[in-house]
Each structure stands twice: as C-alpha cells, then as structure tokens.
Amino acid sequence: MKLNLNRPLAFFDLETTGVNVGSDRIVEIAVLKAMPDGTEIIKTLRINPEMPIPLHSSLIHGIYDKDIADQPTFKTVAQEIADFIGDADLAGYNSNRFDIPVLLEEFLRAGVDFDMTDRRFVDVQNIFHQMEQRTLRAAYKFYCDKDIINAHSAEADIVATYQVLLAQIERYKDVDFEDKQGNLSKPVKNDVDALHAFTNMNKPVDFAGRMVFNEQEEEIFNFGKHKGKTVEQVFDIEPSYYAWMKQGDFPLYTKKKLTEIWERWSKKKDQAKLEKQQQQASAAVNAGTAAPKPAANPARPNTPGFQKPQPKKEKPAVDVTNDMLEQLKMKFGK
C-alpha cells in the first residue's frame, strides 16, 4: 500500500537521556522520509548529548556513554537534520507529546529556526490508542502480525511505526469512531490532513501540552491554578504569571509560544489604550471642553477699548507763612 502524499512525510524517532522534555538530550535520531512517489529515505545519527546517559535509560535503548563519546553534538548536525526533513510533515509514535517537543528544544538550543508553521503531525500512537489502546510492540504484532527485531533502536522503531500506520489505514478505512460528544465519523483515511486532525484532537499549542487550543481556537492553560482559562485572560488578571513561566522550568518551545502570545496581547493592549485616548479627546472637543486657549495679551495703544492711564493731579504749591513755622516748632519742640 502506498501513502497518498502531497509532500513528504518524515517519520522520526528519538532515543534520549531521559523523558524530561526540557532538560534531557537526544542520543540517537532516525528519520524515515516517505516521498510522494512512494520512495523512502532513511537517515540515522548518533548524537553526543554532552551529559552522562543514566543507566536506566541505557538499559532501555542500549546506548552507553562510550558509544557516543566520539559522536557529534546536536548543534553540529542540527542544520543537517533540519535540511533533511525540509518542509516535510512529521509523523511518529507518541511524537506529539515527546519526540516533537524534544526535537524543537534541541533546535532552539542550537540556534536553528525550525519552522513548524503549516506542518501536519501524524501521531500513530494516538490512532492506535484511540482505536485499540495498546503499545508499539503490541501494535506491530496486532496490525502486522510480526515481532519487532531489535526493539528500542530508533531505526527499528520507525520502520515498525511506518508499517503500523499503513496497516491502520487499511484496517480502519471504513470503521466508525465515536468522539466524546457522540459524533460518528470515519477518521482514519489515506490522507495526511485527516490523520493530522484525528491525532491532534487535543490541539496542543506548545506540544508539551502546557497550553492547548479550545473550541474557539483560543490558547488556554492546560495545567495549574489557571487551567481552562485563556492565556490572554490570565495576562489581564495576573500579568506576573508570564514572568513566572519564563523563569520557570518549562520547555524552551513552551516559552517561545508563550512569548508570542504575550507580544500579541501587549500590542492589543497598547492599541486599545491609544483608541481610548483618541475617543476621550474627541468627546472633549464635542462637549466643548477642549483645553482653554491662552489668555489674550493685555490691550495695547491703538487697539479698540484701550484707555491710557491718567496721571495723578498735583496740588498747587502753597507759600510758607510765619504761622506755619510756629506750628511746626510747637509740634517738634523746637
């Protein structure tokens, strides 16, 4: 069976130092690029994570510190990986919740702008869990009647994931699915747009699931005391929440999307403030309460209504008499 593709679909799988999206690192990445013409290209790279690999992780994927000691760091191969994926849509097993967020963290650390705009994301695990609710090993056995050879190696897992998706499309092409609202549909189709819609029912904003879209396509918090509130509503009532998240132990991509929303919110607030000021100014003019004009200069000569100040009238001079001199002597004792 051949996938019906309009552009490449890149299946990828990561082996990591652990399961913390924000702090753990990639030790192996494998990408199977399914092309529209039916051809497939695989690239597999071992990565030096620049940190020790915990023993419990090595026991799962079989990669130890000595195996990656001489391998390149992610930063040195980041652009190579981004170029290989190109504009392809992304697919994987539990990729929406783990592989995509981890890969985006690594790209951001490396300074590579891996554009997620308009990409489709097909999470094979979501199809499986919503239709059968089992694991990759069981899925491979259930859908393909095969056992995974060398399970938990990145390449073996993506090949199995690719084959499971083909089998799922074949098995569920005419099978009804009932959502939580009781609506029936046939969501599993040989169409990446349909698979994207079905495997992204929670509509994550940041892939780590800290923010999701609601039915109105608004970003809402999906954790903590503000769970269920829109991000912009929280900024209105508690703008310091933004600073708390920016300084907190959240994935870089979560912080990037949070900043985009903050900048959009700030721009709207500034625009609303400007419009309010303009409305107040307009209302003041209409009400005749505009700012008073400066007082007119005092009237000057040659202007209507000007009256020149009149000089005070002086009393006429009086001759000094002997009587007057006698009165002064009596008053001052001389």
DRENDO-1510 file (C-alpha; in Angstrom, 1 decimal, always signed):
<recs>
REC; n; res; u; v; w
REC; 1; MET; +0.0; +0.0; +0.0 .
REC; 2; LYS; +1.2; +3.5; -0.9 .
REC; 3; LEU; +0.6; +6.6; +1.3 .
REC; 4; ASN; -1.4; +9.3; -0.5 .
REC; 5; LEU; +1.0; +12.3; +0.0 .
REC; 6; ASN; +1.1; +15.8; -1.4 .
REC; 7; ARG; +4.5; +16.4; +0.2 .
REC; 8; PRO; +7.0; +14.2; +2.1 .
REC; 9; LEU; +6.1; +12.7; +5.4 .
REC; 10; ALA; +9.0; +12.4; +7.8 .
REC; 11; PHE; +8.7; +9.6; +10.4 .
REC; 12; PHE; +11.2; +10.1; +13.1 .
REC; 13; ASP; +12.1; +8.5; +16.5 .
REC; 14; LEU; +14.5; +9.7; +19.2 .
REC; 15; GLU; +16.5; +7.8; +21.8 .
REC; 16; THR; +17.3; +10.2; +24.7 .
REC; 17; THR; +19.0; +10.5; +28.1 .
REC; 18; GLY; +15.6; +10.5; +29.7 .
REC; 19; VAL; +12.0; +11.7; +29.4 .
REC; 20; ASN; +12.2; +15.3; +30.6 .
REC; 21; VAL; +11.3; +17.4; +27.6 .
REC; 22; GLY; +13.0; +20.5; +28.9 .
REC; 23; SER; +16.3; +19.0; +30.1 .
REC; 24; ASP; +17.1; +15.6; +28.6 .
REC; 25; ARG; +19.0; +15.3; +25.3 .
REC; 26; ILE; +19.0; +13.2; +22.1 .
REC; 27; VAL; +21.5; +10.4; +21.8 .
REC; 28; GLU; +20.1; +9.0; +18.6 .
REC; 29; ILE; +17.8; +10.2; +15.9 .
REC; 30; ALA; +16.4; +8.3; +12.9 .
REC; 31; VAL; +14.3; +9.8; +10.2 .
REC; 32; LEU; +12.4; +7.8; +7.5 .
REC; 33; LYS; +11.3; +10.2; +4.8 .
REC; 34; ALA; +8.3; +8.9; +2.8 .
REC; 35; MET; +8.2; +10.6; -0.5 .
REC; 36; PRO; +5.0; +11.3; -2.6 .
REC; 37; ASP; +6.3; +9.0; -5.3 .
REC; 38; GLY; +6.5; +6.1; -2.9 .
REC; 39; THR; +10.3; +6.1; -2.3 .
REC; 40; GLU; +11.7; +6.1; +1.2 .
REC; 41; ILE; +14.9; +7.7; +2.5 .
REC; 42; ILE; +16.4; +6.9; +5.9 .
REC; 43; LYS; +18.9; +8.9; +7.9 .
REC; 44; THR; +20.2; +7.7; +11.3 .
REC; 45; LEU; +22.6; +9.7; +13.5 .
REC; 46; ARG; +24.2; +9.0; +16.9 .
REC; 47; ILE; +24.5; +12.2; +19.0 .
REC; 48; ASN; +26.8; +13.2; +21.9 .
REC; 49; PRO; +24.3; +14.6; +24.4 .
REC; 50; GLU; +27.1; +16.5; +26.3 .
REC; 51; MET; +25.8; +14.9; +29.5 .
REC; 52; PRO; +26.0; +11.4; +31.1 .
REC; 53; ILE; +23.4; +8.9; +30.0 .
REC; 54; PRO; +21.6; +7.5; +33.1 .
REC; 55; LEU; +22.0; +3.7; +33.4 .
REC; 56; HIS; +18.2; +3.1; +33.4 .
REC; 57; SER; +18.0; +4.9; +30.0 .
REC; 58; SER; +20.9; +2.9; +28.6 .
REC; 59; LEU; +19.3; -0.3; +29.6 .
REC; 60; ILE; +16.3; +0.6; +27.6 .
REC; 61; HIS; +17.8; +1.7; +24.3 .
REC; 62; GLY; +21.2; +0.1; +24.6 .
REC; 63; ILE; +23.3; +3.2; +24.0 .
REC; 64; TYR; +26.0; +3.9; +26.6 .
REC; 65; ASP; +28.4; +6.9; +27.2 .
REC; 66; LYS; +31.2; +5.1; +25.4 .
REC; 67; ASP; +29.0; +4.6; +22.3 .
REC; 68; ILE; +28.6; +8.3; +21.8 .
REC; 69; ALA; +31.8; +9.7; +23.2 .
REC; 70; ASP; +33.2; +10.4; +19.7 .
REC; 71; GLN; +29.9; +11.4; +18.1 .
REC; 72; PRO; +29.0; +14.9; +17.0 .
REC; 73; THR; +26.9; +17.1; +19.3 .
REC; 74; PHE; +23.4; +18.1; +18.2 .
REC; 75; LYS; +24.5; +21.6; +17.5 .
REC; 76; THR; +27.0; +20.5; +14.9 .
REC; 77; VAL; +24.4; +18.4; +13.0 .
REC; 78; ALA; +21.2; +20.4; +13.7 .
REC; 79; GLN; +21.2; +22.2; +10.3 .
REC; 80; GLU; +21.9; +18.9; +8.5 .
REC; 81; ILE; +18.8; +17.3; +10.2 .
REC; 82; ALA; +16.6; +20.4; +9.5 .
REC; 83; ASP; +17.7; +20.3; +5.9 .
REC; 84; PHE; +17.0; +16.6; +5.6 .
REC; 85; ILE; +13.5; +17.0; +7.0 .
REC; 86; GLY; +12.9; +20.1; +4.9 .
REC; 87; ASP; +9.3; +21.0; +4.5 .
REC; 88; ALA; +8.0; +17.5; +5.2 .
REC; 89; ASP; +5.1; +16.8; +7.5 .
REC; 90; LEU; +6.1; +14.9; +10.7 .
REC; 91; ALA; +5.0; +11.5; +12.0 .
REC; 92; GLY; +6.0; +9.2; +14.8 .
REC; 93; TYR; +4.9; +7.1; +17.7 .
REC; 94; ASN; +4.0; +9.4; +20.7 .
REC; 95; SER; +5.7; +12.1; +18.7 .
REC; 96; ASN; +3.2; +14.9; +19.6 .
REC; 97; ARG; +3.9; +14.6; +23.3 .
REC; 98; PHE; +7.6; +13.6; +23.3 .
REC; 99; ASP; +9.6; +13.4; +20.1 .
REC; 100; ILE; +8.5; +16.7; +18.5 .
REC; 101; PRO; +8.9; +18.8; +21.8 .
REC; 102; VAL; +12.4; +17.3; +22.4 .
REC; 103; LEU; +13.5; +17.9; +18.8 .
REC; 104; LEU; +12.3; +21.5; +19.0 .
REC; 105; GLU; +14.2; +22.1; +22.3 .
REC; 106; GLU; +17.4; +20.8; +20.6 .
REC; 107; PHE; +16.8; +23.0; +17.6 .
REC; 108; LEU; +16.3; +26.1; +19.8 .
REC; 109; ARG; +19.5; +25.3; +21.8 .
REC; 110; ALA; +21.4; +25.0; +18.6 .
REC; 111; GLY; +20.0; +28.3; +17.2 .
REC; 112; VAL; +18.3; +26.7; +14.3 .
REC; 113; ASP; +14.9; +28.1; +13.4 .
REC; 114; PHE; +12.9; +25.0; +12.5 .
REC; 115; ASP; +9.6; +26.4; +11.2 .
REC; 116; MET; +6.5; +24.5; +12.4 .
REC; 117; THR; +4.1; +26.7; +10.5 .
REC; 118; ASP; +1.7; +24.7; +8.2 .
REC; 119; ARG; +3.2; +21.3; +9.0 .
REC; 120; ARG; +1.0; +18.4; +9.7 .
REC; 121; PHE; +1.7; +16.0; +12.6 .
REC; 122; VAL; +0.6; +12.4; +12.5 .
REC; 123; ASP; +0.9; +10.6; +15.8 .
REC; 124; VAL; +0.5; +6.9; +15.1 .
REC; 125; GLN; +0.2; +6.2; +18.8 .
REC; 126; ASN; -2.9; +8.4; +19.0 .
REC; 127; ILE; -4.6; +6.4; +16.2 .
REC; 128; PHE; -3.7; +3.2; +18.0 .
REC; 129; HIS; -4.6; +4.2; +21.5 .
REC; 130; GLN; -7.9; +5.7; +20.4 .
REC; 131; MET; -8.8; +2.7; +18.3 .
REC; 132; GLU; -7.1; -0.2; +20.2 .
REC; 133; GLN; -5.2; +1.3; +23.2 .
REC; 134; ARG; -2.0; -0.8; +23.2 .
REC; 135; THR; +1.8; -0.4; +22.9 .
REC; 136; LEU; +4.1; -0.2; +19.8 .
REC; 137; ARG; +5.3; -3.8; +20.2 .
REC; 138; ALA; +1.6; -5.0; +20.6 .
REC; 139; ALA; +0.6; -2.7; +17.7 .
REC; 140; TYR; +3.2; -4.2; +15.4 .
REC; 141; LYS; +2.1; -7.7; +16.4 .
REC; 142; PHE; -1.6; -6.8; +16.2 .
REC; 143; TYR; -1.6; -5.0; +12.8 .
REC; 144; CYS; +1.3; -6.6; +11.0 .
REC; 145; ASP; +1.5; -10.0; +12.8 .
REC; 146; LYS; +5.2; -9.5; +13.3 .
REC; 147; ASP; +7.6; -9.1; +16.2 .
REC; 148; ILE; +10.0; -6.1; +16.2 .
REC; 149; ILE; +13.5; -7.2; +15.8 .
REC; 150; ASN; +16.0; -5.1; +17.9 .
REC; 151; ALA; +13.2; -3.2; +19.6 .
REC; 152; HIS; +14.1; +0.2; +21.1 .
REC; 153; SER; +16.6; +1.0; +18.5 .
REC; 154; ALA; +15.5; +4.2; +16.7 .
REC; 155; GLU; +15.6; +2.7; +13.2 .
REC; 156; ALA; +13.7; -0.5; +14.1 .
REC; 157; ASP; +11.1; +1.6; +15.9 .
REC; 158; ILE; +10.4; +4.0; +13.0 .
REC; 159; VAL; +10.3; +1.2; +10.4 .
REC; 160; ALA; +7.7; -0.6; +12.6 .
REC; 161; THR; +5.8; +2.7; +13.1 .
REC; 162; TYR; +5.7; +3.3; +9.4 .
REC; 163; GLN; +4.4; -0.2; +8.7 .
REC; 164; VAL; +1.8; +0.1; +11.5 .
REC; 165; LEU; +0.4; +3.3; +10.0 .
REC; 166; LEU; -0.1; +1.6; +6.7 .
REC; 167; ALA; -1.9; -1.3; +8.3 .
REC; 168; GLN; -4.0; +1.1; +10.4 .
REC; 169; ILE; -5.2; +2.9; +7.3 .
REC; 170; GLU; -6.1; -0.4; +5.6 .
REC; 171; ARG; -7.9; -1.7; +8.7 .
REC; 172; TYR; -9.9; +1.4; +9.7 .
REC; 173; LYS; -10.7; +2.9; +6.3 .
REC; 174; ASP; -14.4; +2.2; +6.8 .
REC; 175; VAL; -14.6; +2.0; +10.6 .
REC; 176; ASP; -16.7; +4.4; +12.6 .
REC; 177; PHE; -15.2; +6.3; +15.5 .
REC; 178; GLU; -17.4; +7.9; +18.2 .
REC; 179; ASP; -16.0; +11.0; +19.9 .
REC; 180; LYS; -16.8; +12.3; +23.4 .
REC; 181; GLN; -19.8; +14.3; +22.1 .
REC; 182; GLY; -21.3; +11.2; +20.5 .
REC; 183; ASN; -20.4; +12.2; +16.9 .
REC; 184; LEU; -19.6; +9.4; +14.5 .
REC; 185; SER; -17.0; +9.6; +11.8 .
REC; 186; LYS; -14.6; +7.6; +9.7 .
REC; 187; PRO; -11.4; +9.5; +10.7 .
REC; 188; VAL; -8.7; +7.0; +9.6 .
REC; 189; LYS; -8.1; +7.8; +6.0 .
REC; 190; ASN; -5.3; +7.7; +3.5 .
REC; 191; ASP; -4.9; +11.4; +3.8 .
REC; 192; VAL; -2.4; +13.3; +6.0 .
REC; 193; ASP; -4.8; +16.2; +6.7 .
REC; 194; ALA; -7.4; +13.8; +8.1 .
REC; 195; LEU; -4.7; +11.9; +10.1 .
REC; 196; HIS; -3.4; +15.1; +11.4 .
REC; 197; ALA; -6.9; +16.2; +12.6 .
REC; 198; PHE; -7.5; +12.8; +14.2 .
REC; 199; THR; -4.2; +12.5; +16.0 .
REC; 200; ASN; -4.2; +16.1; +17.3 .
REC; 201; MET; -7.6; +16.2; +18.9 .
REC; 202; ASN; -6.2; +18.0; +22.0 .
REC; 203; LYS; -4.9; +20.8; +19.7 .
REC; 204; PRO; -1.6; +21.5; +21.6 .
REC; 205; VAL; -0.1; +24.9; +21.3 .
REC; 206; ASP; +3.4; +24.0; +22.5 .
REC; 207; PHE; +3.4; +20.2; +22.1 .
REC; 208; ALA; +4.4; +19.8; +25.7 .
REC; 209; GLY; +0.7; +20.2; +26.5 .
REC; 210; ARG; +1.1; +23.2; +28.8 .
REC; 211; MET; -1.2; +25.2; +26.5 .
REC; 212; VAL; -3.9; +23.9; +24.1 .
REC; 213; PHE; -6.5; +25.4; +21.9 .
REC; 214; ASN; -10.1; +25.5; +23.0 .
REC; 215; GLU; -13.1; +25.1; +20.7 .
REC; 216; GLN; -12.9; +28.8; +19.8 .
REC; 217; GLU; -9.2; +28.4; +18.7 .
REC; 218; GLU; -8.1; +30.4; +21.8 .
REC; 219; GLU; -4.9; +29.4; +23.7 .
REC; 220; ILE; -5.8; +28.1; +27.2 .
REC; 221; PHE; -3.6; +26.9; +30.0 .
REC; 222; ASN; -3.8; +23.1; +30.5 .
REC; 223; PHE; -2.2; +22.9; +33.9 .
REC; 224; GLY; -2.0; +24.6; +37.3 .
REC; 225; LYS; -4.3; +27.1; +39.0 .
REC; 226; HIS; -5.3; +28.8; +35.7 .
REC; 227; LYS; -6.2; +25.5; +33.9 .
REC; 228; GLY; -9.0; +26.1; +31.5 .
REC; 229; LYS; -8.5; +29.9; +31.3 .
REC; 230; THR; -7.4; +31.6; +28.2 .
REC; 231; VAL; -3.8; +32.8; +28.3 .
REC; 232; GLU; -4.8; +36.3; +27.5 .
REC; 233; GLN; -7.3; +36.3; +30.3 .
REC; 234; VAL; -4.6; +35.3; +32.7 .
REC; 235; PHE; -2.4; +38.1; +31.4 .
REC; 236; ASP; -5.2; +40.5; +32.1 .
REC; 237; ILE; -5.7; +39.4; +35.7 .
REC; 238; GLU; -2.2; +38.3; +36.6 .
REC; 239; PRO; +0.5; +39.6; +34.2 .
REC; 240; SER; +3.2; +38.4; +36.5 .
REC; 241; TYR; +2.3; +34.8; +35.6 .
REC; 242; TYR; +4.1; +35.4; +32.3 .
REC; 243; ALA; +7.4; +36.2; +34.1 .
REC; 244; TRP; +6.9; +33.2; +36.4 .
REC; 245; MET; +6.7; +30.8; +33.5 .
REC; 246; LYS; +9.6; +32.5; +31.6 .
REC; 247; GLN; +11.8; +32.0; +34.7 .
REC; 248; GLY; +10.4; +28.5; +35.5 .
REC; 249; ASP; +11.4; +25.0; +34.5 .
REC; 250; PHE; +9.4; +24.9; +31.3 .
REC; 251; PRO; +10.5; +23.7; +27.8 .
REC; 252; LEU; +12.0; +26.4; +25.6 .
REC; 253; TYR; +9.4; +25.9; +22.9 .
REC; 254; THR; +6.6; +26.5; +25.5 .
REC; 255; LYS; +8.3; +29.7; +26.5 .
REC; 256; LYS; +8.6; +30.7; +22.8 .
REC; 257; LYS; +4.9; +30.2; +22.2 .
REC; 258; LEU; +4.1; +32.0; +25.5 .
REC; 259; THR; +6.2; +35.0; +24.4 .
REC; 260; GLU; +4.4; +35.1; +21.0 .
REC; 261; ILE; +1.0; +35.3; +22.9 .
REC; 262; TRP; +2.4; +37.9; +25.3 .
REC; 263; GLU; +3.6; +40.2; +22.5 .
REC; 264; ARG; +0.3; +39.8; +20.7 .
REC; 265; TRP; -1.6; +40.6; +23.9 .
REC; 266; SER; +0.6; +43.6; +24.6 .
REC; 267; LYS; +0.1; +45.0; +21.2 .
REC; 268; LYS; -3.6; +44.7; +21.6 .
REC; 269; LYS; -3.5; +46.5; +25.0 .
REC; 270; ASP; -1.4; +49.3; +23.5 .
REC; 271; GLN; -3.8; +49.7; +20.6 .
REC; 272; ALA; -6.8; +49.7; +23.0 .
REC; 273; LYS; -5.2; +52.4; +25.1 .
REC; 274; LEU; -4.5; +54.6; +22.1 .
REC; 275; GLU; -8.0; +54.2; +20.8 .
REC; 276; LYS; -9.4; +55.1; +24.3 .
REC; 277; GLN; -7.3; +58.3; +24.4 .
REC; 278; GLN; -8.4; +59.2; +21.0 .
REC; 279; GLN; -12.1; +58.7; +22.0 .
REC; 280; GLN; -11.6; +60.8; +25.1 .
REC; 281; ALA; -10.1; +63.6; +23.1 .
REC; 282; SER; -12.9; +63.5; +20.5 .
REC; 283; ALA; -15.5; +63.5; +23.3 .
REC; 284; ALA; -13.9; +66.5; +24.9 .
REC; 285; VAL; -14.0; +68.5; +21.7 .
REC; 286; ASN; -17.6; +67.6; +21.0 .
REC; 287; ALA; -18.6; +68.6; +24.6 .
REC; 288; GLY; -16.9; +72.0; +24.2 .
REC; 289; THR; -14.4; +71.2; +27.0 .
REC; 290; ALA; -11.3; +71.4; +25.0 .
REC; 291; ALA; -8.3; +72.8; +26.6 .
REC; 292; PRO; -8.7; +76.6; +27.2 .
REC; 293; LYS; -6.9; +78.9; +24.9 .
REC; 294; PRO; -4.1; +81.1; +26.3 .
REC; 295; ALA; -5.3; +84.4; +27.8 .
REC; 296; ALA; -5.3; +87.3; +25.3 .
REC; 297; ASN; -2.4; +89.8; +25.7 .
REC; 298; PRO; -3.4; +93.0; +27.6 .
REC; 299; ALA; -4.8; +95.7; +25.4 .
REC; 300; ARG; -2.2; +98.0; +23.9 .
REC; 301; PRO; -2.3; +101.5; +22.5 .
REC; 302; ASN; -4.1; +101.9; +19.2 .
REC; 303; THR; -6.4; +98.9; +20.0 .
REC; 304; PRO; -10.1; +99.3; +20.5 .
REC; 305; GLY; -11.1; +99.9; +24.1 .
REC; 306; PHE; -7.7; +100.9; +25.2 .
REC; 307; GLN; -7.7; +103.7; +27.8 .
REC; 308; LYS; -4.4; +105.4; +28.6 .
REC; 309; PRO; -3.8; +105.7; +32.4 .
REC; 310; GLN; -4.4; +109.3; +33.6 .
REC; 311; PRO; -1.6; +111.0; +35.7 .
REC; 312; LYS; -2.5; +112.0; +39.3 .
REC; 313; LYS; -3.4; +115.6; +39.8 .
REC; 314; GLU; -0.8; +117.5; +41.8 .
REC; 315; LYS; -1.9; +120.0; +44.5 .
REC; 316; PRO; -0.9; +123.7; +43.9 .
REC; 317; ALA; +2.2; +125.0; +45.8 .
REC; 318; VAL; +1.5; +127.0; +49.0 .
REC; 319; ASP; +3.7; +129.7; +50.4 .
REC; 320; VAL; +5.2; +129.1; +53.9 .
REC; 321; THR; +4.0; +131.6; +56.5 .
REC; 322; ASN; +5.2; +132.5; +59.9 .
REC; 323; ASP; +2.1; +130.9; +61.5 .
REC; 324; MET; +3.1; +127.6; +59.8 .
REC; 325; LEU; +6.6; +127.8; +61.2 .
REC; 326; GLU; +5.3; +128.5; +64.7 .
REC; 327; GLN; +3.0; +125.4; +64.5 .
REC; 328; LEU; +6.0; +123.2; +63.4 .
REC; 329; LYS; +8.1; +124.5; +66.4 .
REC; 330; MET; +5.3; +123.7; +68.8 .
REC; 331; LYS; +4.9; +120.1; +67.3 .
REC; 332; PHE; +8.5; +119.2; +67.4 .
REC; 333; GLY; +9.6; +121.2; +70.4 .
REC; 334; LYS; +11.9; +123.5; +68.6 .
</recs>
